């Protein structure tokens, strides 16, 4: 199990996003960028974290809404982030090819074609 110590070893406080999409932690104002699928984050309760390196991050549940340098300026998307999926560097799973012996996979996928449907019930 991977543990992200940067998210554990930090000062975390709950705040409410202001009408101008700004969250303030101590004297640092953090302007939230427009979030996909939302017009504004105003009024939402968020968790603001100050990390050991001085950077800040704003979280709503498990979703990071933004990362900022110690002065409150937004960081570029690649700075200070780890890959969303730890397995992203692995190649895609190879597609199934039939075995030369049997021609059928041991566990057919759900989209596997089914045989003809037989009538159910008494027949006269």
C-alpha positions as CSV (number, residue, x, y, z in Angstrom):
1,X,0.0,0.0,0.0
2,X,1.4,3.4,-1.0
3,X,1.1,6.2,1.5
4,X,1.4,9.8,0.4
5,X,3.3,11.4,3.4
6,X,2.9,14.8,1.8
7,X,-0.8,14.6,2.5
8,X,-0.4,13.3,6.0
9,X,2.4,15.6,7.3
10,X,0.7,18.9,6.7
11,X,-1.4,21.5,8.5
12,X,-5.1,21.1,7.5
13,X,-8.0,23.4,8.2
14,X,-11.5,23.6,7.0
15,X,-12.7,26.8,5.3
16,X,-15.6,28.1,3.3
17,X,-15.0,29.4,-0.3
18,X,-16.0,33.0,-0.6
19,X,-18.3,34.5,-3.2
20,X,-15.2,35.5,-5.3
21,X,-13.9,31.9,-5.3
22,X,-11.1,32.7,-2.8
23,X,-10.1,30.8,0.3
24,X,-7.9,32.4,2.9
25,X,-5.6,30.5,5.2
26,X,-3.9,32.9,7.7
27,X,-2.9,35.7,5.5
28,X,-2.6,33.8,2.2
29,X,-5.4,34.2,-0.3
30,X,-5.9,31.2,-2.6
31,X,-7.9,32.0,-5.8
32,X,-9.6,28.8,-7.0
33,X,-9.6,28.2,-10.8
34,X,-12.8,27.3,-12.6
35,X,-13.6,23.7,-12.0
36,X,-14.9,21.4,-14.7
37,X,-18.6,20.9,-14.5
38,X,-19.1,23.7,-11.9
39,X,-19.8,27.4,-12.4
40,X,-18.3,28.3,-9.0
41,X,-17.1,26.8,-5.8
42,X,-18.6,29.7,-3.7
43,X,-20.1,28.5,-0.4
44,X,-18.5,25.0,-0.5
45,X,-16.7,23.7,2.6
46,X,-13.1,22.8,1.6
47,X,-10.0,21.5,3.3
48,X,-6.9,23.8,2.9
49,X,-3.6,22.1,3.5
50,X,-0.2,23.8,4.2
51,X,2.5,21.3,3.3
52,X,6.0,21.0,4.8
53,X,7.6,22.7,1.8
54,X,5.4,25.7,2.2
55,X,3.0,25.0,-0.7
56,X,-0.8,25.0,-0.2
57,X,-3.5,22.7,-1.7
58,X,-7.3,23.0,-1.5
59,X,-9.4,19.8,-1.3
60,X,-13.1,19.0,-1.5
61,X,-13.3,15.4,-0.3
62,X,-10.7,13.4,-2.3
63,X,-10.6,15.9,-5.2
64,X,-7.8,18.5,-5.3
65,X,-9.2,21.9,-6.4
66,X,-5.8,23.6,-6.7
67,X,-2.2,23.7,-5.6
68,X,-0.3,26.9,-4.8
69,X,3.2,28.1,-3.9
70,X,3.9,29.6,-0.5
71,X,2.8,33.1,-1.7
72,X,-0.6,31.9,-3.0
73,X,0.2,31.8,-6.7
74,X,-1.2,28.8,-8.6
75,X,1.3,26.1,-9.5
76,X,1.4,24.7,-13.0
77,X,-0.5,21.5,-13.4
78,X,2.6,19.3,-13.5
79,X,4.4,20.9,-10.5
80,X,4.0,19.1,-7.2
81,X,1.6,16.5,-8.5
82,X,2.0,12.7,-8.6
83,X,0.3,10.6,-11.3
84,X,-3.4,10.1,-10.7
85,X,-3.1,6.4,-11.5
86,X,0.1,4.8,-10.2
87,X,-0.1,2.3,-12.9
88,X,-0.3,4.9,-15.7
89,X,3.2,4.0,-16.9
90,X,2.2,0.4,-17.6
91,X,1.2,-0.7,-21.1
92,X,-2.4,-1.4,-21.9
93,X,-3.6,-4.9,-21.4
94,X,-3.1,-7.0,-24.5
95,X,-6.3,-8.1,-26.3
96,X,-7.3,-11.7,-26.1
97,X,-6.4,-14.1,-28.9
98,X,-7.9,-17.6,-29.1
99,X,-5.8,-20.5,-28.0
100,X,-4.6,-22.6,-30.9
101,X,-5.7,-25.7,-29.0
102,X,-9.3,-24.9,-28.0
103,X,-10.2,-21.7,-29.8
104,X,-12.2,-20.5,-26.7
105,X,-11.0,-18.5,-23.7
106,X,-11.3,-20.1,-20.3
107,X,-13.6,-17.3,-19.1
108,X,-15.4,-15.7,-22.0
109,X,-15.9,-11.9,-21.8
110,X,-19.4,-10.5,-21.1
111,X,-19.8,-9.5,-24.7
112,X,-19.2,-13.1,-25.8
113,X,-22.0,-14.1,-28.3
114,X,-24.6,-16.4,-26.8
115,X,-26.2,-19.4,-28.5
116,X,-29.7,-19.5,-29.8
117,X,-32.5,-18.9,-27.2
118,X,-34.6,-21.9,-26.6
119,X,-38.3,-21.8,-25.8
120,X,-39.3,-22.0,-22.2
121,X,-42.4,-23.7,-20.9
122,X,-44.6,-26.4,-22.2
123,X,-44.9,-27.0,-25.9
124,X,-47.9,-28.5,-27.6
